[in-house]
Amino acid sequence: MSGICIHNATLLAGYARMERCAVLVEDGKIADVFSERRFLQKHFDPGMPAYDVDGAYVAPGFIDTHIHGFAGFGTEDLSIDAVMAMSDRLGQYGVTTFCPTMYPMSNEDMDAAILACTGAMGRETGARIAGLHLEGPFISPARLGVQRPEFVRAVSLELMEHYFKLSQGRIVNMTVAPELKGMRELALFCISRGIVLQAGHTDASYENMLEGMQAGILHATHFFNAMSRLHHRDPGAVGAILIHPELSCEIIADGKHVHPDLIRLLMRDKPEDKVVLVTDGLKATEQYGCVLYANREEVELVDGVFQRTSDGVIAGSALTMIRGVQNLVGWGVPIEQAVRFASSNPAQIMQLGKRGLLVPGHEADLVVFDKDFSILASMRGGRFLKNELSR
């Protein structure tokens, strides 16, 4: 038997926690998962690398479905090389799959960003690109956050068809405002093509949210942020997400975008498989020693979040996926559940196939981290992206 074995591990398989386990990887797949006792009894190929991780966690590789940039590179660079660099850097942080996310831009730049992301697909050296996330341009002018108003568009099926064709069918998810005129037709177009629609940057009433659900908008972008608030006469977008268990949602677990107690409230009422950890990370994340930019505007890191320098509006997160998992655990979330938010849930909601679980036959995408949440190794398709393990 040949391959790679990681053993003496605490396995967070995406559905349960198992102590003193081993994972066997062969031909880019998870070949077997078994106890340490069975590992010691097996007769392995003497030449097979076997890594003793001394009780460290082994989990499915993290899947970030909402990220604009990382470590000085972003989708706004309109460059295949920049997206490739994002892939490489993310792989060092335990991310094995991501959806490069585009802000609303000029028509010319939006096209260039789509072409850059699709051009990088299949050439990644680090994290795999699952597909594109379009955060707009069909969003509400009343809930922009730091999105630029001049690039917000009225719903246009013709424009959506253009994006879809230009991407070669590689748009995975899209943030939209359900209340906009023409949204039902857009939703039907997208859902028939496998695009997951997310309610976000929305001023929707509760009734608007219900209408969106009927059209298949069943996921939500950065819950609580840039959406209509909970009110006792109109529960709005926030209320709809809390009330309806079939709605899933993103959370940014940096403790700044959403108060930790509100995340606890969400997880008390929301089914465990309906919460997705994202970073909403910016180009400036993990970038040091220079002027910082995001969406082509200067930002600064203040109290753990990026703020637009010109007016102090929160521009986005400085979170990494491993830090998000660590924060959730620090707030009392069981570690196996926090890892599920970062791996198996996004894989399931985005219909990413055999990813997000450590079970035989699934892709050998995994991350190894210690009790201090330091990344020791990451692997995509059976190939190490980072490896500080000892044999």
C-alpha positions as CSV (number, residue, x, y, z in Angstrom):
1,M,0.0,0.0,0.0
2,S,1.4,3.4,-1.0
3,G,0.4,6.9,-0.2
4,I,0.6,9.3,2.8
5,C,-0.6,8.6,6.3
6,I,-1.2,11.2,9.0
7,H,-1.8,9.5,12.3
8,N,-2.1,10.0,16.1
9,A,-4.5,12.8,15.2
10,T,-7.6,14.3,16.7
11,L,-9.9,14.1,13.6
12,L,-12.5,16.7,13.0
13,A,-14.1,14.9,10.0
14,G,-16.8,17.4,9.2
15,Y,-19.5,15.5,11.1
16,A,-17.8,14.3,14.4
17,R,-14.7,14.5,16.5
18,M,-12.6,11.4,16.9
19,E,-9.5,11.0,19.1
20,R,-6.4,9.1,18.2
21,C,-7.2,8.5,14.5
22,A,-5.3,8.2,11.2
23,V,-6.0,9.3,7.7
24,L,-4.7,7.5,4.7
25,V,-4.3,9.5,1.4
26,E,-3.9,7.8,-2.0
27,D,-4.1,9.2,-5.5
28,G,-5.4,12.5,-4.2
29,K,-8.3,11.0,-2.3
30,I,-9.1,10.0,1.2
31,A,-8.5,6.2,1.0
32,D,-9.3,5.3,4.6
33,V,-9.9,6.7,8.1
34,F,-9.2,4.5,11.1
35,S,-8.1,4.3,14.7
36,E,-4.5,4.7,15.9
37,R,-4.7,1.1,17.1
38,R,-5.4,-0.1,13.6
39,F,-2.6,2.1,12.3
40,L,-0.1,0.4,14.5
41,Q,-1.4,-3.0,13.4
42,K,-1.4,-2.4,9.7
43,H,1.4,-3.5,7.4
44,F,2.1,-0.4,5.3
45,D,4.5,0.0,2.5
46,P,7.8,0.7,4.3
47,G,8.5,3.6,2.0
48,M,5.1,5.3,2.7
49,P,5.5,8.7,4.4
50,A,3.7,8.6,7.8
51,Y,3.4,11.7,9.9
52,D,2.8,11.5,13.7
53,V,1.0,14.8,14.6
54,D,0.9,14.1,18.3
55,G,-2.8,14.8,18.9
56,A,-3.1,17.8,16.6
57,Y,-6.3,18.5,14.8
58,V,-6.8,17.1,11.3
59,A,-9.8,18.7,9.6
60,P,-11.2,19.2,6.0
61,G,-9.5,22.0,4.2
62,F,-11.2,25.4,4.8
63,I,-13.5,26.7,2.1
64,D,-13.9,30.5,1.9
65,T,-16.8,31.3,-0.4
66,H,-16.6,35.1,0.2
67,I,-13.1,36.6,-0.2
68,H,-12.0,39.6,-2.2
69,G,-8.3,39.5,-1.7
70,F,-5.4,38.3,0.5
71,A,-1.8,39.2,1.3
72,G,-1.6,42.1,-1.1
73,F,-3.5,40.6,-4.0
74,G,-7.1,40.9,-5.0
75,T,-9.8,40.5,-7.6
76,E,-9.7,44.3,-8.2
77,D,-6.2,43.8,-9.6
78,L,-7.9,42.4,-12.8
79,S,-4.9,40.0,-13.2
80,I,-4.6,36.3,-13.5
81,D,-1.3,36.5,-11.7
82,A,-3.0,38.3,-8.7
83,V,-5.7,35.6,-8.4
84,M,-2.9,32.9,-8.7
85,A,-1.1,34.6,-5.9
86,M,-4.2,34.7,-3.7
87,S,-4.5,30.9,-4.3
88,D,-0.8,30.4,-3.3
89,R,-1.0,32.5,-0.1
90,L,-4.4,31.1,1.0
91,G,-3.0,27.6,0.8
92,Q,-0.5,28.5,3.5
93,Y,-3.4,29.4,5.8
94,G,-5.3,26.1,5.6
95,V,-7.7,27.3,2.8
96,T,-8.0,24.6,0.1
97,T,-10.9,26.0,-1.8
98,F,-12.2,29.6,-2.3
99,C,-14.5,31.7,-4.4
100,P,-12.7,34.9,-5.5
101,T,-15.3,37.6,-4.9
102,M,-15.9,40.7,-7.1
103,Y,-17.1,44.1,-6.0
104,P,-19.4,46.0,-8.4
105,M,-17.1,47.7,-10.8
106,S,-17.3,49.5,-14.1
107,N,-18.5,47.3,-17.0
108,E,-15.0,47.1,-18.4
109,D,-13.4,46.2,-15.1
110,M,-16.1,43.7,-14.1
111,D,-15.4,41.9,-17.4
112,A,-11.6,42.0,-16.8
113,A,-12.1,40.6,-13.2
114,I,-14.2,37.8,-14.4
115,L,-11.7,36.9,-17.1
116,A,-8.8,37.0,-14.6
117,C,-10.6,34.7,-12.2
118,T,-11.7,32.2,-14.8
119,G,-8.2,32.4,-16.4
120,A,-6.6,31.3,-13.1
121,M,-8.9,28.3,-12.7
122,G,-7.1,25.0,-13.4
123,R,-3.7,26.7,-12.9
124,E,-3.8,27.2,-9.2
125,T,-0.7,26.4,-7.1
126,G,-2.5,26.7,-3.8
127,A,-6.1,26.8,-2.9
128,R,-8.5,25.6,-5.6
129,I,-10.9,28.1,-7.2
130,A,-14.4,26.6,-6.9
131,G,-15.9,29.4,-9.0
132,L,-16.7,33.1,-8.9
133,H,-18.7,35.0,-6.4
134,L,-20.3,38.2,-7.7
135,E,-21.2,40.5,-4.8
136,G,-23.5,42.6,-6.9
137,P,-24.0,44.6,-9.0
138,F,-27.7,44.0,-8.4
139,I,-27.8,45.3,-4.9
140,S,-29.6,48.0,-2.9
141,P,-28.3,51.6,-3.0
142,A,-29.6,51.9,0.5
143,R,-27.3,49.2,1.9
144,L,-24.0,49.7,0.1
145,G,-21.5,49.5,2.9
146,V,-18.4,50.5,1.1
147,Q,-19.6,49.3,-2.3
148,R,-19.3,52.2,-4.8
149,P,-22.8,53.6,-5.8
150,E,-21.8,54.5,-9.3
151,F,-21.3,50.8,-10.2
152,V,-24.6,49.5,-8.8
153,R,-26.9,48.3,-11.5
154,A,-30.6,47.8,-12.0
155,V,-31.4,44.1,-12.5
156,S,-30.7,43.1,-16.1
157,L,-31.1,39.6,-17.4
158,E,-29.1,40.6,-20.5
159,L,-26.2,41.7,-18.3
160,M,-26.4,38.5,-16.2
161,E,-26.3,36.4,-19.4
162,H,-23.2,38.3,-20.4
163,Y,-21.5,37.6,-17.1
164,F,-22.4,33.9,-17.2
165,K,-21.2,33.5,-20.8
166,L,-18.0,35.4,-20.1
167,S,-17.2,33.3,-17.0
168,Q,-17.8,30.1,-19.1
169,G,-20.5,29.1,-16.6
170,R,-18.2,29.3,-13.6
171,I,-20.2,31.6,-11.4
172,V,-20.9,29.7,-8.2
173,N,-22.7,32.3,-6.0
174,M,-24.0,35.8,-6.3
175,T,-25.1,38.4,-3.8
176,V,-28.4,40.1,-4.7
177,A,-31.0,42.3,-3.1
178,P,-34.3,40.3,-3.3
179,E,-36.5,43.4,-3.4
180,L,-35.2,44.8,-6.7
181,K,-37.5,44.9,-9.7
182,G,-36.9,41.9,-12.0
183,M,-35.3,39.8,-9.3
184,R,-37.6,36.8,-9.8
185,E,-36.7,36.4,-13.4
186,L,-33.0,36.8,-12.6
187,A,-33.3,34.2,-9.8
188,L,-34.9,31.7,-12.1
189,F,-32.2,32.2,-14.6
190,C,-29.4,31.8,-12.1
191,I,-30.8,28.8,-10.2
192,S,-31.4,26.9,-13.5
193,R,-27.7,27.3,-14.1
194,G,-26.6,26.2,-10.6
195,I,-25.8,29.6,-9.2
196,V,-26.4,29.9,-5.5
197,L,-28.1,33.3,-4.8
198,Q,-27.5,35.1,-1.6
199,A,-29.5,37.9,-0.1
200,G,-27.2,40.7,0.8
201,H,-26.7,44.4,0.6
202,T,-30.4,44.5,0.8
203,D,-33.1,46.7,2.2
204,A,-35.7,44.0,1.8
205,S,-38.9,43.9,3.8
206,Y,-39.9,40.7,5.4
207,E,-42.3,40.1,2.6
208,N,-39.6,40.7,0.0
209,M,-37.5,38.1,1.7
210,L,-40.3,35.6,1.6
211,E,-40.8,36.3,-2.1
212,G,-37.1,35.8,-2.6
213,M,-37.2,32.5,-0.8
214,Q,-40.0,31.4,-3.1
215,A,-37.8,32.2,-6.1
216,G,-34.9,30.2,-4.6
217,I,-32.8,32.8,-2.7
218,L,-32.0,30.6,0.3
219,H,-28.6,31.8,1.4
220,A,-27.5,35.2,2.9
221,T,-24.4,37.3,2.7
222,H,-22.5,38.4,5.9
223,F,-25.5,38.0,8.2
224,F,-26.5,41.2,10.1
225,N,-24.2,43.4,8.0
226,A,-25.6,45.6,5.1
227,M,-29.2,44.3,5.4
228,S,-32.5,45.5,6.7
229,R,-32.7,45.3,10.5
230,L,-35.0,43.4,12.8
231,H,-38.2,45.4,13.7
232,H,-41.2,44.2,15.6
233,R,-43.6,45.3,12.8
234,D,-41.3,44.2,9.9
235,P,-38.7,41.6,10.7
236,G,-36.7,42.6,7.6
237,A,-33.9,40.5,6.2
238,V,-32.3,39.8,9.7
239,G,-35.7,38.6,11.0
240,A,-36.3,36.4,8.0
241,I,-33.0,34.7,8.4
242,L,-33.6,34.1,12.1
243,I,-37.2,32.9,11.7
244,H,-36.8,30.5,8.8
245,P,-34.6,27.4,9.3
246,E,-34.3,26.7,5.6
247,L,-32.3,29.9,5.1
248,S,-28.6,29.5,5.5
249,C,-26.2,32.4,6.0
250,E,-22.6,33.6,6.1
251,I,-21.0,34.9,9.3
252,I,-17.8,36.9,9.7
253,A,-16.5,35.7,13.1
254,D,-14.1,38.5,13.9
255,G,-16.1,39.8,16.9
256,K,-16.4,43.2,15.2
257,H,-18.8,42.8,12.3
258,V,-21.2,40.9,14.6
259,H,-21.2,40.8,18.4
260,P,-20.3,37.3,19.6
261,D,-23.5,37.1,21.6
262,L,-25.5,37.6,18.4
263,I,-23.6,34.7,16.8
264,R,-24.5,32.6,19.8
265,L,-28.2,33.6,19.3
266,L,-28.0,32.6,15.6
267,M,-26.4,29.2,16.4
268,R,-29.0,28.6,19.1
269,D,-31.9,28.9,16.6
270,K,-30.3,28.1,13.2
271,P,-29.7,24.4,12.2
272,E,-26.1,23.5,12.4
273,D,-25.7,22.8,8.7
274,K,-27.0,26.3,7.7
275,V,-24.1,28.5,9.0
276,V,-21.1,29.3,6.8
277,L,-17.9,30.9,8.1
278,V,-16.4,33.4,5.7
279,T,-13.7,36.0,5.9
280,D,-15.0,38.7,3.4
281,G,-11.3,39.2,3.4
282,L,-9.7,42.2,1.6
283,K,-6.6,42.6,-0.4
284,A,-5.0,44.2,2.6
285,T,-5.4,41.2,4.8
286,E,-2.0,39.9,6.2
287,Q,-0.3,42.7,4.3
288,Y,2.2,44.9,6.2
289,G,4.6,47.8,5.8
290,C,2.8,49.7,3.1
291,V,-0.3,51.8,2.4
292,L,-3.3,49.6,2.3
293,Y,-6.0,49.5,-0.3
294,A,-9.3,47.7,-0.9
295,N,-11.7,48.2,-3.8
296,R,-9.1,50.7,-4.9
297,E,-9.7,53.0,-1.9
298,E,-7.3,53.5,1.0
299,V,-8.1,51.6,4.2
300,E,-6.5,51.3,7.6
301,L,-6.6,48.6,10.2
302,V,-8.4,49.9,13.3
303,D,-9.3,47.6,16.2
304,G,-9.1,44.5,14.1
305,V,-11.2,45.6,11.1
306,F,-10.4,47.6,8.0
307,Q,-12.0,51.1,7.8
308,R,-12.1,53.4,4.8
309,T,-9.6,56.1,5.5
310,S,-11.8,58.8,4.1
311,D,-14.8,58.4,6.4
312,G,-14.1,55.5,8.8
313,V,-16.8,53.2,7.4
314,I,-16.0,49.5,8.0
315,A,-14.6,48.3,4.7
316,G,-14.2,44.6,5.5
317,S,-12.5,42.0,7.5
318,A,-8.9,41.2,8.4
319,L,-10.0,37.7,9.3
320,T,-8.4,34.5,8.3
321,M,-10.4,31.2,8.3
322,I,-8.2,29.7,11.1
323,R,-8.7,32.8,13.2
324,G,-12.4,32.6,12.6
325,V,-12.5,29.0,13.8
326,Q,-10.4,30.0,16.8
327,N,-12.7,32.9,17.7
328,L,-15.8,30.7,17.5
329,V,-14.2,28.1,19.8
330,G,-13.3,30.9,22.2
331,W,-17.0,32.0,22.2
332,G,-18.1,28.5,23.3
333,V,-18.8,26.8,20.0
334,P,-17.6,23.2,20.0
335,I,-14.5,22.9,17.7
336,E,-16.1,20.2,15.5
337,Q,-19.0,22.6,14.9
338,A,-16.8,25.5,14.1
339,V,-14.8,23.4,11.6
340,R,-18.1,22.3,10.0
341,F,-19.0,26.0,9.4
342,A,-15.6,26.4,7.6
343,S,-15.7,23.2,5.5
344,S,-18.6,20.8,5.1
345,N,-21.3,23.4,5.3
346,P,-20.0,25.6,2.4
347,A,-19.2,22.5,0.4
348,Q,-22.8,21.3,0.8
349,I,-24.5,24.7,0.2
350,M,-22.3,25.5,-2.8
351,Q,-22.7,22.0,-4.2
352,L,-19.0,21.5,-4.4
353,G,-19.0,17.7,-4.7
354,K,-16.8,15.5,-2.6
355,R,-15.2,18.1,-0.5
356,G,-15.6,19.3,3.1
357,L,-15.5,15.8,4.7
358,L,-12.8,13.4,5.7
359,V,-14.4,10.2,4.5
360,P,-13.1,7.6,2.0
361,G,-13.6,8.7,-1.6
362,H,-13.6,12.4,-0.9
363,E,-10.9,14.8,-2.1
364,A,-7.8,14.7,0.1
365,D,-8.2,18.4,1.0
366,L,-7.2,18.8,4.6
367,V,-5.6,21.1,7.2
368,V,-3.6,20.2,10.3
369,F,-3.5,22.6,13.2
370,D,-2.4,22.5,16.8
371,K,-4.1,23.4,20.0
372,D,-3.0,27.0,19.6
373,F,-4.6,27.1,16.2
374,S,-1.3,27.4,14.3
375,I,-1.4,25.8,10.8
376,L,1.1,22.9,10.7
377,A,0.1,21.5,7.3
378,S,-2.4,21.9,4.5
379,M,-3.1,19.6,1.6
380,R,-5.1,19.9,-1.6
381,G,-5.8,16.8,-3.7
382,G,-3.2,14.8,-1.8
383,R,-0.5,17.4,-2.4
384,F,1.0,19.4,0.5
385,L,0.6,23.2,0.2
386,K,2.3,23.7,3.5
387,N,4.1,21.0,5.6
388,E,5.8,21.5,8.9
389,L,5.1,17.9,10.0
390,S,7.8,15.5,11.2
391,R,8.0,11.9,10.1
